[in-house]
Amino acid sequence: ASVPFCKNIRAETGDACLSFHSKEALRTAGLVWINNELFREEANMKIFELLNANVPRGCVIVTFQQLLKTKRTDHAALQSATPCDFKVHDSEMLSDATSWDKKPKKIYFILQSIK
């Protein structure tokens, strides 16, 4: 299976959740890798809402913190009011996941299963 590559990559300042370019790029993404290692829960929820509204079916999302939590796994977790159809995959340890730290990191996968 091939993963589409975004050919129009550019750096922008400001809130990515409000950026037209971010939303447009996500609509055709096959893979989204987010370094959310230091994000607070509110920022992760905002990113989750952006992804839920924009990524296509089959898009794989990889993160350093869980984006999709349920009350079954975390009773204090923020919950999205928007229904979603992501499939949660088991987390994995990945060596060399970052350039700044050579220690293996736990990464989380979710897959947009319906759109």
C-alpha positions in Angstrom: 0.0 0.0 0.0 1.3 3.5 -0.8 0.9 6.5 1.5 0.3 9.8 -0.3 3.1 12.4 0.3 2.2 16.0 0.8 4.0 17.9 -2.0 3.2 21.4 -0.7 5.0 21.5 2.7 5.5 24.9 4.3 6.2 26.3 7.7 3.6 28.7 9.2 3.3 30.5 12.4 0.2 30.7 14.5 -2.6 28.2 15.3 -2.4 25.3 12.9 -6.1 24.5 13.8 -7.2 27.8 12.2 -4.9 27.5 9.2 -6.6 26.9 5.8 -3.4 25.4 4.5 -3.3 22.8 7.4 -7.0 21.8 6.8 -6.4 21.5 3.1 -3.3 19.4 3.5 -5.0 17.1 6.0 -7.9 16.4 3.6 -5.5 14.3 1.4 -3.1 13.0 4.1 -2.2 9.4 4.3 0.0 9.8 7.3 0.1 12.5 10.0 2.9 12.3 12.6 2.5 14.7 15.5 5.1 15.5 18.1 2.7 16.2 20.9 5.1 15.0 23.7 4.7 18.2 25.7 1.2 19.3 24.8 -1.5 19.7 27.4 -4.7 17.8 27.2 -6.6 20.8 25.9 -4.2 21.2 23.0 -4.4 17.5 22.2 -8.2 17.7 22.1 -8.1 20.7 19.8 -5.7 18.7 17.4 -8.0 15.7 17.6 -11.0 17.8 16.6 -9.0 19.2 13.7 -8.0 15.7 12.5 -11.4 14.2 13.1 -13.0 16.9 10.9 -10.4 16.7 8.1 -8.4 13.5 7.5 -9.7 11.0 5.0 -10.6 7.4 5.5 -7.4 5.3 5.8 -5.3 8.1 7.2 -2.8 6.9 9.9 -2.1 9.3 12.8 1.0 8.7 14.9 1.6 10.6 18.2 3.8 10.6 21.3 0.8 11.1 23.6 -2.6 9.4 23.1 -5.0 11.7 21.2 -8.0 9.4 21.5 -8.9 8.4 25.1 -12.1 7.0 26.4 -13.7 7.1 29.8 -13.0 3.3 29.9 -9.2 3.9 29.8 -9.0 7.2 31.6 -11.9 8.4 33.8 -10.5 12.0 33.9 -9.9 12.3 30.1 -11.5 15.1 28.1 -14.1 13.8 25.7 -14.9 15.1 22.3 -18.5 16.0 21.7 -18.1 15.1 18.0 -18.6 11.5 17.0 -15.6 9.8 15.4 -14.7 6.6 13.7 -11.0 6.1 14.5 -9.7 2.7 15.1 -7.1 2.6 18.0 -4.1 0.4 17.5 -1.8 -0.9 20.2 1.1 1.5 21.1 4.6 0.5 20.2 8.1 1.3 21.3 10.1 2.9 18.5 13.9 3.4 18.5 15.2 6.7 17.0 11.7 8.2 16.9 13.2 11.7 17.5 16.5 13.3 16.5 17.0 14.9 19.9 16.7 11.7 22.0 18.0 8.3 20.9 16.0 6.5 23.6 13.1 4.4 22.4 9.8 6.2 22.7 6.3 4.9 23.0 4.2 6.0 20.0 0.4 5.7 19.5 -1.5 4.9 16.3 -5.1 5.7 15.3 -6.6 5.1 11.9 -9.5 7.0 10.4 -11.8 4.0 9.5 -14.9 5.8 8.1 -15.5 9.0 6.2 
